[in-house]
């Protein structure tokens, strides 16, 4: 992760610059953000780097996802790179990233410096093998309860699906991605399905955030 950060700082990573990526993060959704997204891969790992800040921030924030391909199934690690050493995170990042990286969704195509590159990174993300989310010992999973039961979600996000199950903990990103029309990926939910989904989410409040919660990756990805 630190090596990838050095590549970015040295200008050896080609970024996607965007002032309006659709975010699933509660406190930055619909707020302009400056983002640089880079993807790297080889035979043993897939690495994603997000460098971001709000327009009023002086410094950039660094965050990364690394999927270890040497294990079966692969293991996805999420890290805050803003200190001297990577800080591996668990429950915080799981709230938006149950299945790993999220596809890049520009709010407006004209805000993205390289739409074709952004689309290529999203395709790269879509081809990533389904991994297992890593929870470090000091940031374990919370009690997530029963998974979302509806077929229009569980067809992909289920025990036999191509993505990980969804829980009440994922309430906010579910609402955002449905609201913007990115989920489900091939059609819009009907008004009746939206009402059904909203009723379930309203009746299943997500577990409280960990006390050490802080802003994590805000790209509505992969």
DRENLOPA-261776 format. One line per 10 residues: number of its first residue (from 0); their letters; for each residue x, y, z of C-alpha. Coordinates in nm, 3 decimals. Last residue first. Example, Ala and Ser with C-alpha at 12.3 -4.5 7.8 and 13.67 -1.06 7.14 Angstrom:
% residues 2
1> SA> 1.367:-0.106:0.714; 1.230:-0.450:0.780
This chain:
% residues 222
221> XXXXXXXXXX> -1.690:-0.116:-0.754; -1.752:0.188:-0.668; -1.930:0.476:-0.504; -1.606:0.641:-0.416; -1.601:0.773:-0.061; -1.323:0.561:0.087; -1.315:0.624:0.460; -1.425:0.916:0.672; -1.380:0.839:1.041; -1.541:0.605:1.291
211> XXXXXXXXXX> -1.344:0.554:1.615; -1.662:0.516:1.816; -1.780:0.231:1.593; -2.102:0.324:1.415; -2.427:0.209:1.566; -2.592:-0.102:1.417; -2.818:-0.032:1.119; -3.189:0.023:1.180; -3.407:-0.262:1.050; -3.766:-0.132:1.025
201> XXXXXXXXXX> -3.669:0.162:0.806; -3.462:-0.066:0.581; -3.751:-0.310:0.538; -4.004:-0.034:0.463; -3.763:0.129:0.218; -3.715:-0.198:0.027; -4.087:-0.262:-0.005; -4.150:0.099:-0.110; -3.874:0.076:-0.371; -4.019:-0.255:-0.495
191> XXXXXXXXXX> -4.367:-0.100:-0.530; -4.224:0.205:-0.711; -4.050:-0.035:-0.955; -3.676:-0.081:-0.923; -3.472:0.055:-1.211; -3.300:-0.190:-1.446; -2.967:-0.350:-1.539; -2.737:-0.265:-1.248; -2.983:-0.299:-0.959; -2.857:-0.064:-0.844
181> XXXXXXXXXX> -2.700:0.233:-1.024; -3.025:0.431:-1.042; -2.917:0.731:-0.835; -3.172:0.653:-0.563; -3.092:0.280:-0.572; -2.720:0.352:-0.522; -2.793:0.605:-0.247; -3.046:0.392:-0.058; -2.824:0.084:-0.066; -2.522:0.294:0.037
171> XXXXXXXXXX> -2.717:0.417:0.343; -2.869:0.087:0.454; -2.549:-0.119:0.438; -2.550:-0.199:0.810; -2.906:-0.326:0.760; -2.751:-0.618:0.576; -2.639:-0.707:0.223; -2.503:-1.045:0.117; -2.172:-1.056:-0.077; -2.164:-1.041:-0.455
161> XXXXXXXXXX> -2.188:-1.299:-0.735; -2.481:-1.476:-0.575; -2.523:-1.817:-0.407; -2.523:-1.685:-0.049; -2.690:-1.368:-0.166; -2.619:-1.024:-0.310; -2.668:-1.099:-0.680; -3.021:-1.242:-0.683; -3.038:-1.115:-0.324; -3.121:-0.761:-0.438
151> XXXXXXXXXX> -3.425:-0.811:-0.664; -3.493:-1.132:-0.469; -3.565:-0.940:-0.150; -3.439:-1.081:0.181; -3.171:-0.830:0.293; -2.952:-1.028:0.531; -3.053:-1.108:0.889; -2.856:-0.965:1.182; -2.539:-0.757:1.138; -2.388:-0.797:1.483
141> XXXXXXXXXX> -2.064:-0.604:1.442; -1.755:-0.720:1.257; -1.419:-0.674:1.434; -1.201:-0.360:1.441; -0.917:-0.433:1.687; -0.876:-0.794:1.566; -0.866:-0.684:1.203; -1.174:-0.758:0.984; -1.079:-0.878:0.636; -1.363:-0.901:0.383
131> XXXXXXXXXX> -1.354:-1.225:0.185; -1.312:-1.200:-0.191; -1.526:-1.219:-0.501; -1.295:-1.219:-0.801; -1.238:-0.881:-0.965; -1.391:-0.854:-1.310; -1.631:-0.577:-1.209; -1.340:-0.378:-1.066; -1.152:-0.387:-1.396; -1.472:-0.277:-1.569
121> XXXXXXXXXX> -1.495:0.016:-1.326; -1.131:0.100:-1.397; -1.201:0.095:-1.771; -1.505:0.321:-1.726; -1.291:0.572:-1.532; -1.027:0.554:-1.806; -1.289:0.626:-2.071; -1.431:0.913:-1.864; -1.089:1.084:-1.840; -1.097:1.422:-1.665
111> XXXXXXXXXX> -1.433:1.348:-1.501; -1.646:1.654:-1.437; -1.793:1.642:-1.789; -1.936:1.296:-1.722; -2.151:1.426:-1.439; -2.205:1.260:-1.099; -1.926:1.022:-1.192; -1.993:0.663:-1.082; -1.677:0.458:-1.022; -1.758:0.096:-0.947
101> XXXXXXXXXX> -1.722:-0.006:-0.583; -1.423:-0.189:-0.438; -1.475:-0.491:-0.210; -1.797:-0.686:-0.166; -1.914:-0.547:0.169; -1.774:-0.206:0.080; -2.005:0.066:0.209; -2.055:-0.023:0.575; -1.761:-0.262:0.553; -1.523:0.035:0.557
91> XXXXXXXXXX> -1.602:0.130:0.916; -1.635:-0.232:1.034; -1.283:-0.325:0.924; -0.981:-0.100:0.896; -0.610:-0.168:0.843; -0.403:0.138:0.939; -0.116:0.172:0.692; 0.205:0.307:0.849; 0.335:0.664:0.881; -0.022:0.790:0.898
81> XXXXXXXXXX> -0.268:0.893:0.628; -0.278:0.555:0.458; -0.617:0.437:0.592; -0.649:0.075:0.486; -0.893:-0.181:0.353; -0.786:-0.543:0.302; -0.977:-0.784:0.076; -0.894:-1.156:0.105; -0.903:-1.392:-0.195; -1.093:-1.720:-0.150
71> XXXXXXXXXX> -0.863:-1.904:-0.168; -0.546:-1.711:-0.083; -0.267:-1.579:-0.307; -0.497:-1.323:-0.467; -0.467:-1.073:-0.182; -0.707:-0.789:-0.261; -0.570:-0.450:-0.157; -0.792:-0.148:-0.098; -0.641:0.193:-0.030; -0.700:0.531:0.130
61> XXXXXXXXXX> -0.505:0.859:0.119; -0.643:1.198:0.227; -0.512:1.515:0.063; -0.427:1.828:0.259; -0.560:2.184:0.258; -0.930:2.098:0.269; -1.187:2.353:0.144; -1.238:2.184:-0.194; -1.297:1.851:-0.021; -1.016:1.601:-0.040
51> XXXXXXXXXX> -0.924:1.276:-0.209; -0.655:1.023:-0.296; -0.800:0.679:-0.357; -0.568:0.388:-0.432; -0.675:0.044:-0.554; -0.456:-0.267:-0.550; -0.517:-0.611:-0.696; -0.270:-0.872:-0.576; -0.068:-1.185:-0.657; -0.055:-1.211:-1.035
41> XXXXXXXXXX> -0.041:-0.836:-1.094; -0.275:-0.543:-1.044; -0.286:-0.163:-1.010; -0.582:0.075:-0.998; -0.579:0.453:-0.951; -0.847:0.697:-0.834; -0.784:1.069:-0.785; -1.075:1.250:-0.627; -1.173:1.611:-0.557; -1.502:1.615:-0.365
31> XXXXXXXXXX> -1.818:1.817:-0.419; -2.089:1.725:-0.165; -2.374:1.510:-0.298; -2.287:1.242:-0.041; -2.010:1.361:0.192; -2.146:1.291:0.541; -2.317:0.957:0.479; -2.051:0.802:0.253; -2.206:0.634:-0.051; -2.052:0.885:-0.288
21> XXXXXXXXXX> -2.140:0.970:-0.646; -1.819:1.116:-0.786; -1.835:1.490:-0.834; -1.510:1.681:-0.870; -1.335:1.412:-1.069; -0.975:1.327:-1.149; -0.904:0.974:-1.267; -0.541:0.912:-1.192; -0.246:0.778:-1.394; 0.008:0.651:-1.141
11> XXXXXXXXXX> 0.378:0.730:-1.192; 0.354:1.091:-1.075; 0.599:1.041:-0.788; 0.322:1.091:-0.529; 0.114:0.822:-0.700; 0.399:0.574:-0.712; 0.479:0.651:-0.348; 0.118:0.576:-0.250; 0.140:0.246:-0.436; 0.453:0.155:-0.241
1> XX> 0.279:0.243:0.085; 0.000:0.000:0.000
